[in-house]
Amino acid sequence: MHASARRGLVAAGLLAPAALVFALLFVWPQLGLFLQSMPAGAPLAQYERFLGDSYYLGVLGNSLLLGLCVTLVTLVLGFPLAFLLARAETRWAGLLLLLTSFPLWVSAVVRSFAWMVLFFRNGVASRLLQSTGLVESNFQLIGTFAGVVIALAQVLLPIMIVTLYAVIRGIDRDLEHAAMSLGASPVVALWLVTIRLARGGILAGSLLVFSLSVSAFATPSLVGGARAHFMAVTIYEQTLELLDWPFAAAIAAILLAISISVALTYGRLLGDAKEQAR
């Protein structure tokens, strides 16, 4: 047996347990989901029902818009923080990075209830907005799209920061110094060197945040309340309240297909970014 064939067998043997676990815990349940969404006699009826109803298309649009808004907010806030932590010349940088992940230590339900307290009409956040005079005296952030975006952004910001931190940390600082020695200002050097070399991390962090945002359930359902018209909440309603399992499976399959499509697109963009970096 050739050495290459032996290496292939060894690699297959090492990958077999992980492949088996993946097949049993992911592929098989997803296959059952698709079969549940296509009952005998009318396999595409549930999908036609979803795509032909403007309400459910609006729910899909709200979920995609939520994912886009949360991704933009976390990217705008997370990149400067990740850059400062990656470039900090202090022994406390590791501790500061650990503190940024603090929201991930708390249960999603507990975090959501905390935001509900802040967002109620007499909550701190709502009263601050009322004091500006830009909103009515009875305004409250609870039950609003903006409130859901803020709560989810706070939860997912650490994921963006940690992803960007690892990438920026690996960028040679001398490249920025070289750009500035050739006449570029610090902002221009940041744009031409750091951001371009960190595109892979930006895309990876955006993918993680977007995927978690569009499929989030606890935060949108608690902070959004009865106005939380999002995919995960709709799946919950169809499954446990209306007991329409085939339609809930179809909604879940559509959400899964969109998430996979976005992941494949991001993967292609990541591949292009690596090719351009070379």
N, C-alpha and C positions, 0 to 999 in steps of 0.2 A: 504494500500500500504506500502510495506516495505521501511525502510529508505534508503537502497541501491538503490531501484528502483527510489525513489524520487530524490536522488542525481544524478542518471543517467539522469533523465528527465531534471533536472536543468542544468546539464552540456551540454546536447544536445541543450537546448534552448539558452544557452550562445554561443555555437559554431555555431548555425544555421546561423546568419547573416554573419559571416566570411566565412563559407562554401559556402553560396550563392554568395557572392562577388567573391570568388575564382573560383567558377564554371562559373560565367558569364564572368569574365575578363581574365581567363586563360584557363580553360578546354574547353569552347566553341570555342574560337578562335583557339586553337590548333587542335581541332577536325575538324574545317573548313579548317585548313592548310593541314591536312592529306587527307581530301576529295578532296581538290584542286589538290594535287599531284597525285591522282589516278583517272584519267579520265575514263569514261565508255569505255569498250572494250579492254583497255590495262592498267589495274590498276598498273602494276609493270614496265611499259615501262620506265618511267622517272628514276626510281631507277636503272634499268639495264643500262640505258644510262650513268648515273653518274659512277657506279661501273665498267663499261666496257671501260671507257675513261681514259687513262693514265694522260691526262692533269688535269682533275678534281680530280683524286686521288692525283696528285701532289699538287693541291690547298689544299686539305684536310691535306696532310702531312705538308705543310708549316704552316697551321693554328695550328696544334697540336705542331709542333716544336716551333712556336712563343709562344704559351702558356707555354710550358715547359721552354724555355729560360727566359721569363719574370718572371715566378714563381721562378726559381733558383736565378736570379739576385736580386729580391726583398727580398727573404729569406736570402741570404747572407748579404745583406746590412741592412735589417730591423731588424734581430735578435739582433745584437750588439747595435743598436740604442734603440730598445725597452728595452733591458736589462739595459742599462745605465739610461734611463729615469725611469724605474721601481725601480731602486736601488738608484736613486739620492735623497739625503737628503737635499733638498732645496725647498723653497716655490715657486720657479720659475719652478718646474717640470711640473705643469699643463699648464703653459704658453708655455713651450717648446713643450709639446705634442700637444698643439693647433697649434703651428707654423708648425709642421710636416704635418698637414692636409691642409696646404695652397694650394697645387696644386688642391685639390678638390673644392676650392672656385672659380676657374676660368673655364670658358667654355672650353670644349674639343677642339672646333675649334680654339679658341684663343691660347690655349697651343700648338696646332699643328702648327699654323702659326709661333709662336715664335721659335719652333724647326726647322722649315723650314729655317728661317733666319740664325740660327746658323749652319745649315747643308749644306747650299749652298757652292759652290766652294770657294767663298770669305768670308764665314762665319767663326766665331771664332773657332768652333769645327773642321771644315775641315782644316783650316789654321794651327791649332796646330798639327794635324796629318801630314800635309805636311812638317812642320818644323822639324819633327823627322827624315825625310828621309825614313821612312818605307813605304810610299805610294808615288804615282806619283804626280807631281805638279798640275795636273788637277783633282785630286781626290776630291770627295764630298760625304758626308754621306747621302745626300738626295737621295731617290730612292733605298736605300740599306736595306737589312734585318737587319743589325746591327743598322741602324738608327731607324727603327721601334721598335726594342727591347729597345733601350735606351729611346725613347720617351714614350713608354708604361710603362716601368719600373718606370720612374719618376712620372707618373700619378698614378700608382697603389701601389707605395711604402707606402703611408700613410695608406692604408687599411691593409697591412701586419703589419705595426708598431702598429697600434691601436689594432689589434687582439692579437698580441703577448704581448703587454703591459698589457692588462687586465689579461692574463693568468699568466705572470711572476709576476705581482703585487700580485697575490693570493698565490704564493709559499712562504712558511715560510723560511725566511732567516736563521733561526737557523739550518735548515737542511744542508745548505751549510757549516755553521760554524762547525757543528758536523762532517761532512765529512773531513774537513780540520784538525780538532783536532785529527782525527784518522790517519793522515798522508798523506791525499790526497792534492795535490797541488791545487791552485785555478782553473787551467784549468781542472784538472781531476774532481774536485768537480762540476764544471760547467757542464761537460759532464755526470757524473753519477747521478747528482741530478736535476739540473735546466732543462737541455734539455730533460731528460727523463720525468720529470713531466710536461713539456710544450709541449709534443707531440700532445696533443689534439689541442692546439692553433696553432701549426705549421701546422697540417693537415687542420684545419679550414681556416687559412689564405691562405694556398696554394690553397685550393679549390676555394675560392673567387677570388683570383688573376687569376688562370688558367681559370675559367669560363668567367671572364670579358675579358681576353686576346684573347681567341679563337673567341669570338663573337664581338670584337671591330671593329668599322667601320671608325669613323672619323679620328683617328690617323693613322691607316695603309693606308687609301686612300690618305690622304694629304701628309704624310711624305714618304710613299712608292711610291706614284705617279703611273705611268703606270706600274711599276713593282710589284705593290701590288697584288700578286696572293693569296688572302686569301678568306675564305668562305664568310664573311660578304660582302666584296666588290663584289664577284661573284654574290651573291644573288641580290645586288643592280643593277648590270649590266643586269642580266637576267630579272629583274622585270621592270625597267624603261627605259632601252636602247633597249633591244631585245624584250620586251613585251612577254616573254615566262613564263607566270605565273605558269603553272603546273611544269615546271622544277625548277623554283625558289622555289616553295613550297616544292619540293622533297629535294632540297639542304638544305633548312631550317629545314625540318624534320630530315634529317640525322644529322645535327649539334645539334639539340635538343636531339636526341637519344644519341649521344655521350656525351653531357653534363650531361644528366640524369644518364648515365652509370657511368661516373666519379664520380658524386655526391653520387650514391649508394655505389660505391667502397670506397670512402672516409668515408661515414657513417659507413660502416663495419669496417674500420680501426680505426675510432674514438671509436666505441664500444669495439674493442679489446684493445685499449689503456686504456680505462676506467677500463676494467676488470683486466688488468695487474697492473694498479695503485692501485687497491684495494689489 
